[in-house]
Amino acid sequence: MNEIAMTPSQQHETDFYRWTQDQAAQLRALPRSFTRLDIDNLAEEIEDMGRSEIREISSLLRQTLAHLIKIAFDGSAPSVAHWVEEASGFQGDAVLAVSPGLRQRLDLTKIWVVARRNAADALAEHGVQVPALPDECPLTLDQLLDAGFSPRKAAAAMTESAEGRGLDESRNGRR
């Protein structure tokens, strides 16, 4: 695999998260008797830099999803154009910040649950009720991180996911 042949400098540039984990492991492998470095704390700090990357991208995706929900369920609000711009900006920042090592560490289900709650709370302040949304995000991570992402199309997927859920629940209620 190409990643094995990468130098630490190359890995730092292409997959920062993986670089932080590798560097922390290498620090911990150093013999303690020949150095005055605070190896354990240095390794922990480097690992935390990688974890902060995960938090940053998770936050950008949460904000993107919350804006999509607001667009989908309060489409006539004066703020829609602003929400579209912000969703596009948050999503674009996530695309630029993500790396292969981070993608596999993102918990889309958890991000979705928080985004749903954030959007429902914000819309409730304006008297807008969000319909029941699915437990799983209606968009995949690949769709959310696609460079050709369209907030309007993604918001339409939110609407469809709620409509599909409503149909399923009403069908189940009749049986």
C-alpha positions, 0 to 999 in steps of 0.5 A: 500500500502507498501509505506504508512507503510514505515518509512521515512528512508526506503522511503529515500532509496527506493524512494528518490524523494517521500521522498523529497516531503513528507519531504518538506510537513511535514516541511511546516506543522510545527507550525511556532511559536515554531521554529526558522527554516527557514521552507519555504527555507528548504522545497524548498531546499529539494524539489529541491533535488528531482527535481535534481534527475528528471533532472539527469535521464532525462539527462541520457535518453536524452544522451542514445537516442541521441547516439542511433540515431547516431548509427542508422543513422551513423552506419559506423562511426569510433565512433560507438563502442564508442557510443554503450558503452556510450549509454549502460553506460548512460542507466545503470546509469539511471536504477540505479538512477530511483525510482518509484516516479521519473518514473511517473515524467519523460517527455519522449516526451520532452526528445525525442525532445531534444535528436533528436535535439542533435543527428541531430546537432552532425551528421550534423557536420559530413555531416550526415542527420538524416531522419524525426523521429516520434514526439513520442519516438519509445521506451517506458520508460519501454524499456529504463529502462529495465536492459536487454537493448541492444543499438544495438537493440534499435538503430534498433528501431530508424531506423525502426521508421524513415523508417515507418515514411518515408513510411507513408509520401510518401503514404500521399503525393501520395493521 
